[in-house]
Amino acid sequence: MSLTLPSLVSILVFPAGMFLILLGMVYEYVDRKLVARYQNRFGPRWFQPLADMFKLLAKEEIIPDGVNKALFIFLPILGVTAALTSALYTPMLGFAPAFSFRGDLILVVYMLSVLTICLGLAGANTVDRFSLVGATRTLTQLFSYEAPFMLTLLGPALAAGTLQISQINAYAQDTWWMILTQPIGFLVALIGLMGKLELPPFDAPEAETEIVSGALTEYSGRGLALFRIGKNVELVIGLTLISAFYLGGLANPLEFILKTLGLLLVIALLQSLFARLRIDQTVGLWWRIGAILALVQILILVVGRLFF
Amino acid sequence: MENTKINAWEKTLNGLKTWARINSPWVIHYNSGSCNGCDIEILATLTPRYDLERFGVKLQGSPRHADILLCTGPVTRQSRDRLLRIYEQMPEPKFVVALGSCGLSGGVFHGSYNIAGGVDEVLPVSAYIPGCPPRPEAIIQGVVALLNSLKEPKG
């Protein structure tokens, strides 16, 4: 399904901009509610992310001593901008991407990493020791999950023979669901997304029981709100990418909602099942198991393409 | 005409701010010299059985993220400066809730040489929750009462 919109509308309203911020809040609510139900409690009310966001935006923003003020203010904006920009190249709601060119998958993967890098820099910018530890862990985690995650996104791209997201999406709709043909890739991609979003088994970078709240310790009010928006947007885009690649493509809004929410159900289950890993365990898991598995998947694909 | 428009806009904006504040209280917990009884009750309040996330309450690690400072125990002279520092690190608007008999008045430690007094000797306290220790229900009621008091502007 395709939808042609003026560029300004597609940048400010749909698929990036207001729509995506609201959709991110909806997904945050669903995620929190699912985790709550898995833990046998009621969980938040439906407007909770909205109330959190308004409250944070209305709160005082403290700029601590010893930071570079310009960076402190600019980094959250850059992170959110990068996350929102990557939405322009993904098949949001099952419509064709607003912009598309050969190799836009690589651009999207880089854009999604910018938020994490901003988070790490924001932590390293302050003199607070907890922020510094959090920043170190954020960047360490970035280096560990990024390679396997990229390799798993490369799997469907190899199968489709293109690096253009809209074409991979179209290819995925025509063939078998790639979760069946590349199950290892799907698993690593799903866990890679959780590492990217710093969700519970991989939340060592913001472990509130040991390092206060990681890189975001010194952020209050607006900056914190922007980083939260960025995280939510990244959640939506990650779910969109994985379901477009591995779950038989996204052809219409109904499919989009069903597939991404189904994926979120699994992610919420994994979040409530596992306890936090230490940062060295996270790195070990990714490089010793994740990267090898992703490479094996790629190898099977390449060999399969050579002989069949 | 222009003026009333601006006023209406400001009114809705203020209403929105108050609504958001009431519905999203993030809490930080500090023990200023308590026997740990109240702290255990706070943790019990945050467990799935009482599920404070229903009201939007989240326990935050960083004072920079918190709206409400839950303070337990009498303020010892040792922890007085730290308590003040944590309070000053919180961004406006912020509220303090004193928990337990000791937090209210010093309790059994009242008049002791190493005690600065109850929490309200050091910080402006918005809500008092009595009990030794207060039950989780009492803590929830105290926090909800504080949030309800935000609805009407003080005049």
Chai-1 contact restraints between the chains, C-beta under 6 A:
chainA,res_idxA,chainB,res_idxB,connection_type,confidence,min_distance_angstrom,max_distance_angstrom,comment,restraint_id
A,Q39,B,P48,contact,1.0,0.0,6.0,A-B,restraint_1
A,N40,B,P48,contact,1.0,0.0,6.0,A-B,restraint_2
A,R41,B,P48,contact,1.0,0.0,6.0,A-B,restraint_3
A,R41,B,D51,contact,1.0,0.0,6.0,A-B,restraint_4
A,F42,B,D51,contact,1.0,0.0,6.0,A-B,restraint_5
A,F42,B,R54,contact,1.0,0.0,6.0,A-B,restraint_6
A,G43,B,E53,contact,1.0,0.0,6.0,A-B,restraint_7
A,P44,B,E53,contact,1.0,0.0,6.0,A-B,restraint_8
A,Q48,B,G56,contact,1.0,0.0,6.0,A-B,restraint_9
A,A51,B,A20,contact,1.0,0.0,6.0,A-B,restraint_10
A,A51,B,N23,contact,1.0,0.0,6.0,A-B,restraint_11
A,A51,B,S24,contact,1.0,0.0,6.0,A-B,restraint_12
A,D52,B,S24,contact,1.0,0.0,6.0,A-B,restraint_13
A,F54,B,A20,contact,1.0,0.0,6.0,A-B,restraint_14
A,K55,B,A20,contact,1.0,0.0,6.0,A-B,restraint_15
A,K55,B,R21,contact,1.0,0.0,6.0,A-B,restraint_16
A,K55,B,S24,contact,1.0,0.0,6.0,A-B,restraint_17
A,A58,B,K17,contact,1.0,0.0,6.0,A-B,restraint_18
A,K59,B,P91,contact,1.0,0.0,6.0,A-B,restraint_19
A,E60,B,P91,contact,1.0,0.0,6.0,A-B,restraint_20
A,E60,B,E92,contact,1.0,0.0,6.0,A-B,restraint_21
A,I62,B,P91,contact,1.0,0.0,6.0,A-B,restraint_22
A,E208,B,G61,contact,1.0,0.0,6.0,A-B,restraint_23
A,V212,B,G61,contact,1.0,0.0,6.0,A-B,restraint_24
A,V212,B,S62,contact,1.0,0.0,6.0,A-B,restraint_25
A,S213,B,G61,contact,1.0,0.0,6.0,A-B,restraint_26
A,S213,B,S62,contact,1.0,0.0,6.0,A-B,restraint_27
A,T217,B,S62,contact,1.0,0.0,6.0,A-B,restraint_28
A,S220,B,R64,contact,1.0,0.0,6.0,A-B,restraint_29
A,S220,B,P91,contact,1.0,0.0,6.0,A-B,restraint_30
A,G221,B,P91,contact,1.0,0.0,6.0,A-B,restraint_31
